[in-house]
Amino acid sequence: MWKVAEFGELIGVSSSTLRSWETEGKLTPERTLGNQRLYTESHLALARNLKSGKFPIKFNCLLSCFVAWTKR
């Protein structure tokens, strides 16, 4: 498990970016009893996709469905 600064350094983004992703609902960390953010191994792939500009599957499906619908 990593704290915000450690996780940001690991994936190459700032702590503020991680907090923004949380606010936007893109990456939700675990929380300690003291309310500190903790990131786990399961957050790594999602965070790397977000950094590279790839979106989670749910978003891609929604976007594809919307584009297909608007082209009718």
URSULKA-V886959 format. One record per backbone hydrogen bond with DSSP energy under -0.5 kcal/mol. CO is the residue of the C=O (numbers start at 1). NH is the residue of the N-H. E is the energy in kcal/mol with one decimal. If there is no record, write none. Layout:
BEGIN
co={CO:CO}
nh={NH:NH}
e={E:E}
END
This chain:
BEGIN
co={2:3:4:5:6:7:8:8:14:15:16:17:18:19:20:21:21:22:27:30:32:36:38:39:40:40:41:41:42:43:44:45:46:47:48:49:49:50:56:57:58:59:60:61:62:63:64:65:66:67:69}
nh={39:7:8:9:10:11:12:13:18:19:20:21:22:23:24:26:27:25:29:38:35:32:30:2:43:44:44:45:46:47:48:49:50:51:52:53:54:53:60:61:62:63:64:65:66:67:68:69:70:71:72}
e={-3.0:-2.8:-2.7:-2.0:-2.1:-2.1:-1.8:-2.4:-1.7:-2.2:-2.2:-2.6:-1.8:-2.4:-2.5:-2.6:-1.1:-1.2:-0.7:-2.2:-2.0:-2.0:-2.5:-2.6:-1.4:-0.6:-1.2:-0.6:-0.6:-2.6:-2.5:-2.2:-2.5:-2.4:-1.9:-0.6:-2.1:-0.9:-2.2:-2.6:-2.2:-2.9:-2.7:-2.8:-2.2:-2.5:-2.5:-2.2:-2.4:-1.2:-1.2}
END
